[in-house]
């Protein structure tokens, strides 16, 4: 007997009978599919959007920590602010010892900068300080707070040290307390961060230009032409490089290039200038000397600004210059409302004998006092606020108001969701 069998093209296909076992397989398949969909959506939100769960509740991904790094010289470390002033360092290579050796104070102007933490509250960086130990072992310094305040995702690391030159970015820094100590190269700080930095603040160049010798020349006797000759030598070294390898100009450009490359393109590098130092006053400083010094500092700042602008516009670096001259105008040392400490002679004040100094002038001289620190912070904060606003505007351009993410539709075969017992 011949039985006619329909061909595959014309034979009707009946839906397969669903058993409890096959229904379970379908349910599991849908669960896996939905998990993949929601995982895909969560990844595509760049950590900032909200993915809806099966229950309708938002699933918020935690933002990365906000990390700020400060490097530089005594104008960034907080020289002259007494919190670090101790006659000897604690025993052992500890974070507290490094802070004292470097003359690093939480009251420095970077510590006064304000950011928004993960909860939306404002926080000062001094409450988010992460100390570094002298052992300088990458990855061994877990973030911790000195104040006990929960930082909630904001971290401030500082490697700034009194007396640092551009050389100290990559070289150890010898410092003398009760004995010689070696501070680690400041660039090592970038190996210890919990995440890529968002901001890097910088002051370098003042010690390369021998600011301390300039101040000493103002009070030297007999006067002669000591100050004029010193300033001429400094400018010769700035452009040509006579005393150290390479000109100061080249050293600064190389430093900015390395910092931007090490920190990464996401980090905004902010270079702060120096304030005018002197008004005629005291027993030894004349109007002519004050003008010579302040004019030289203004020109030094102008050259720094030109370097920074060149790095940003010609090399594409994420770097900015901030001037503090306007804030300090009329508030130089020896004015009626000074933002800077006057010249302090070594040994005049007992609490300042923390470093063994051979020079006449103490390190505290011509550094920002509490008002000066606040003035620095105002200037840099203004630039940070501008950059933050620009970031928000960029996000709004990417995701304008009323933007709704496109729905992703899947053509799921009917037999995957029409299940029978």
Secondary structure, 3 states (H helix, E strand, C coil): CCCCCCCCCCCCCCCCCCCHHHHHHHHHHHHHHHHHHHHHHHHHCCCCCEEECCCCCEEECCCCCEEEEEEECHHHHCCCCHHHCCCCCCCCCCHHHHHHHCCCCCCCHHHHCEEECCCCCEEEHHHHECCCCCCCCCCCCCCCCCCCCCCCCEEEEECCCCCCCHHHHCCCEEEECCCEEEECCHHHHHHHCCCCCCEEEEECCCCCCCHHHHHHHHCCCCCCCHHHHHHHHHHHHHHCCCCCCCCHHHHHHHHHHHHHHHHCCCCEEEEECCCCCECCECCCECHHHHHHHHHHHHHHHHHHHHHHHHHHHHHCCCEEEECCHHHHCCCCECCCCCCECCCCECCCCHHHCCCCCCCCECCCCCCECHHHHHHHHHHHHHHHHHHHHHHHHHHHHHCCCCCCCCCCCCCCCHHHCCCCC
